[in-house]
Amino acid sequence: MTLNPFLELYQHPVDTLTAAAYVVLLLGALVATWWAAGRNALALDSQWREGWLLLIPFWPAVRIVAMFVILAADLLLVAAIIGVLT
């Protein structure tokens, strides 16, 4: 594999463009999960300010679990992007 992306595009156009499209799709998914994580964080913050100190209600607990799932998906997406680029 060459270090120059333009030379790589010239030598292997289908492989290079497919990898670039895959990276763009992964970056789009990463932005979408960041949006979902931010929305969950804002909702949790507003629910926390409304008042629950000791026992977490069911739906905020679901949002907390969703945050961990979203963060795990983000890590998988970053790993996939690094795997495509190397």
C-alpha positions in Angstrom: 0.0 0.0 0.0 1.3 3.4 -0.9 1.3 6.4 1.4 -0.1 8.8 -1.3 -3.9 8.5 -1.4 -4.0 9.9 -5.0 -1.6 7.3 -6.2 -3.6 4.6 -4.4 -6.8 6.0 -6.1 -5.1 5.8 -9.5 -3.8 2.3 -9.0 -6.8 0.8 -7.3 -9.8 3.1 -7.9 -12.6 0.7 -6.9 -11.0 -0.4 -3.6 -10.0 3.1 -2.7 -13.4 4.6 -3.4 -15.2 1.7 -1.6 -13.0 2.3 1.5 -13.7 6.0 1.3 -17.5 5.5 1.1 -17.3 3.1 4.0 -15.4 5.6 6.1 -18.0 8.3 5.2 -20.8 6.0 6.3 -19.1 5.2 9.5 -18.5 8.9 10.2 -22.1 9.6 9.6 -23.1 6.9 12.0 -20.6 8.4 14.5 -22.2 11.8 14.2 -25.7 10.3 14.7 -24.6 8.5 17.9 -23.0 11.7 19.2 -26.3 13.4 18.6 -28.2 10.7 20.4 -25.7 10.7 23.3 -26.1 14.5 23.6 -29.8 14.3 23.6 -29.8 11.6 26.2 -27.4 13.6 28.4 -29.6 16.7 28.2 -32.7 14.7 29.1 -31.0 13.0 32.0 -29.8 16.4 33.2 -33.2 17.9 33.1 -34.8 14.9 34.9 -32.0 15.0 37.5 -32.8 18.7 38.2 -36.5 17.9 38.6 -35.5 15.7 41.5 -34.5 12.1 42.1 -31.7 11.6 44.6 -31.6 8.0 45.8 -33.8 5.8 43.6 -33.5 6.3 39.9 -36.8 6.0 38.1 -37.2 3.4 35.3 -37.0 5.6 32.2 -33.9 7.6 33.4 -32.3 4.2 34.1 -33.1 3.1 30.6 -31.5 6.3 29.3 -28.4 5.7 31.3 -28.1 2.2 29.9 -28.7 3.6 26.4 -25.8 6.0 27.0 -23.4 3.1 27.7 -24.7 1.3 24.5 -24.2 4.5 22.5 -20.6 4.9 23.9 -19.9 1.2 23.0 -21.2 1.8 19.5 -19.0 4.9 19.2 -15.9 2.9 20.2 -16.8 0.2 17.7 -17.2 2.8 14.9 -13.9 4.5 15.7 -12.2 1.1 15.7 -13.8 0.3 12.3 -12.7 3.6 10.9 -9.1 3.0 12.1 -9.3 -0.5 10.6 -10.3 0.8 7.2 -7.7 3.5 7.1 -4.8 1.2 8.0 
